[in-house]
């Protein structure tokens, strides 16, 4: 099978998934969730003309320097003034208090001299009216937030102010992660000869959780078809099954033959990229499945390029290529080979504000420490010619 370009793999992978179902949640559990139905305001905000400052409410037509008014009452937030107001009368008012009918200006308290129930306006009045009209923020029936949208704390405050106690969101996708290989042990366990600590399942679980999905780390599968089938069946109960390792063509890469017997249909295999050439995608029965490389760096890079868009699609969000920005190379680079290269790099802003990208000298795919130090992936296209410091380069920011 020929190598496939990254955009084609992403498109074919996304074609395997659709948004999960929805559920209704209270606002206390809505932060970070993806909105599935538009938010419609159930009330007008503010519901009445309200004071924007502490001061005195009166008729704007009567407001002039040195004018004298009689104080006839008080209006505070939650305690409106309900009496009548004659000419040259005013009401003490506080921020958020309802401005009485027929009054249309608030003189801030700094512009007033008060003597008992009489106030005298200063000779240099602030020209602002300081009255927030009813509906200044929004009116009942207004669409405030359109789905789909990942809800921020600010969104939650807006929804609450709109009088909406329950909202419809997409269910959090469940992602099962299945690491494979006799050589793997969990962190903290003793490693035998040739043993390796399983790390990419933990890194990808963190990525999954950071995207608002639920990660389920399955037990490590042994290099036997029986073990793979048993654990894959467990993973197929999730919304997405992600296998780690065993996606190549060696004698110990058993995922394809083992899972084919229990309903695996394979959609694609091998990508023209590095790190991360071995890759599978398809379905295990009705469950979409991704087969990522066992190499930890390759798995994490593939997670950014393919798993992240898939989780967005499952979550009901628009999905596509990770966002890229243009930076300026801080060092020279040689010719790239026949696979698109995602280089671990640092992007920093210099004293002029320019974003400078410095790919690491070593791009050995076994070095997780470099991936931890990187805050970006610098993209080198297939067969790219040599590049010099000062040339533009596309990067994906990791954080």
Buried (B, 14 or more C-beta within 10 A) or exposed (E): EEBBBBEEBBEBBBEBBEBBEBBEBEBEEBEBBBBBBBBBBEBBBBEBBBBBBBBBBBBEEBBEEEBEBBBBBBBBEEEBBEEEBEEEBBBBBBBBBBBBEEBBBBBBBEBBEEEEEEBBBBEEBBEEBBBBEBBBBBEBEBEBBEBBBBBEEEBBEBBEBBBBEEBBBBBBBBBBBBBBBBBBBBEEEEEEEEEEBBBBBBBBBEBBEEBBBBBBBBEBBBBEBEBBBBBBBBBBEBBBBBBBBBBBEEEEBBBBEBBBEBBBEBBBBBBBBBBBBBBBBBBBBEBBBBBBBBBBBBBBBBBBBBBBBBBBBBBBBEBEEBEBEEBBBBBEBEEBEEBBBBBBBBBEEEEEEEBBBBBBEEBEBEBBEBBEEBBBBBBBEBEBEEBEEEEEBBBBBBE
